[in-house]
Amino acid sequence: MSKIKLFDPYIDKSENIAVKRVLESHFWASGAGSGEVEKFENKFLKYINSKSCVAVNSGTAALNLALSIYDIKNKEVILPSLSFVATANAILENGGIPKFVDIDENTLCMDPKKISKLISNKTKVILPVHFGGISSNLTEISKLCKDNKIHLIEDAAHAAGTTYNNNKIGSHGDLVCFSFHPVKNLAMPTGGLISINSKNYKKIEKTLKEKRWCGITNRNGVNYDVKNIGWNYYMNEFSAAIGLEQLKKLNHTNSRRKEIAKMYSKKILIEKKMPFDNECSYHFYWIRVKNRDEFREKLLKKGIETGIHYKPIHTFSLYKSKIKLPITEKIGKEIVTLPTHPNITKKDLEKVIKTVNQFI
Ligand SMILES: Cc1ncc(COP(=O)(O)O)c(C=O)c1O
């Protein structure tokens, strides 16, 4: 019995050719981010239609750097708890205070009505996560940011190709962070990117490029200066070359993901499931079940991998506090994610639907 994987990158010959080309060029990486990295930044910028793009080596690096742009030391950042822990870690890394907000039960993105209650004079950033590829309510969140002079940084790790009111995610917030981890819609061995839409985008771009390469600035031949701390966060040439090929396929692969999600939303006979939204890029598709461990075990026995996204961050020892997030906590116990990657065949899809319906 062949296994139906939860995640699986979609590749063809073009990625093979791209990797071989980089390998044989002997130019595998540069702190300056020239070569394939720069090409990828330019193509992704056109794809999402933002002002500037800075490629880095992971979504985690993108979040760490983006939050370092606005001095958040001892300031508050509002974020959902239902996310990968990197979203919150980036706040601690920058000396900020995470303020977790509950989510909307329909989209599992942060609930704007609950955000306003958390805003204080210490709030510096709102950090929405476009959960599973569904955009957060950017109209209301942007308004809250504008009215309260707060920066908007988006965690778009799940949202390469998602649109909000017909504009691509990446073209809205001050800074928007993408992940190109191998499980993501646009897959690389490792990679990430920060899209910039602020008015002072040129200055931010310069700072981010310095920070992604150990703080190196004012390069002139072999001479350079270092004025601020930086890290080794630059993207390598293999990732960028694969990314360029993945980007050409992204609309196609996302439309396949949408077809799969449409079938799940029509045919899975459970009330609590991810809604179908034509603007969503469906990084994964979630359902909610009561008997989760047993349910996942039964599916696995039939050769179907599922996931749990996520254990809420505020329940980890590092983040434990007295806050109560009733919807997040309930969903954290029930959520199961199903495969939506484009390698799923029609037969696989029918099998997943039939098996899920059998065991719910
Ligand atoms: C919501 C979210 N944020 C951030 C990240 C971090 O991205 P990366 O794994 O590329 O560091 C991920 C990836 O797993 C994610 O799902």
The ligand as an SDF file (V2000), in Angstrom:
LIG
                    3D

 16 16  0  0  0  0  0  0  0  0999 V2000
    3.0800   29.9600   10.3490 C   0  0  0  0  0  0  0  0  0  0  0  0
    4.5560   29.7260   10.2090 C   0  0  0  0  0  0  0  0  0  0  0  0
    5.4070   30.7080   10.5580 N   0  0  0  0  0  0  0  0  0  0  0  0
    6.7280   30.5670   10.4310 C   0  0  0  0  0  0  0  0  0  0  0  0
    7.2920   29.4040    9.9540 C   0  0  0  0  0  0  0  0  0  0  0  0
    8.7810   29.2740    9.9100 C   0  0  0  0  0  0  0  0  0  0  0  0
    9.2510   29.0150    8.6200 O   0  0  0  0  0  0  0  0  0  0  0  0
   10.6010   28.1740    8.4040 P   0  0  0  0  0  0  0  0  0  0  0  0
   10.3230   26.7470    8.7130 O   0  0  0  0  0  0  0  0  0  0  0  0
   10.9050   28.3900    6.9510 O   0  0  0  0  0  0  0  0  0  0  0  0
   11.6320   28.7700    9.2820 O   0  0  0  0  0  0  0  0  0  0  0  0
    6.4440   28.3610    9.5500 C   0  0  0  0  0  0  0  0  0  0  0  0
    7.0050   27.1360    8.9760 C   0  0  0  0  0  0  0  0  0  0  0  0
    6.9900   26.0650    9.3340 O   0  0  0  0  0  0  0  0  0  0  0  0
    5.0490   28.5120    9.7020 C   0  0  0  0  0  0  0  0  0  0  0  0
    4.2090   27.5260    9.3590 O   0  0  0  0  0  0  0  0  0  0  0  0
  1  2  1  0
  2  3  1  0
  2 15  2  0
  3  4  2  0
  4  5  1  0
  5  6  1  0
  5 12  2  0
  6  7  1  0
  7  8  1  0
  8  9  2  0
  8 10  1  0
  8 11  1  0
 12 13  1  0
 12 15  1  0
 13 14  2  0
 15 16  1  0
M  END
$$$$
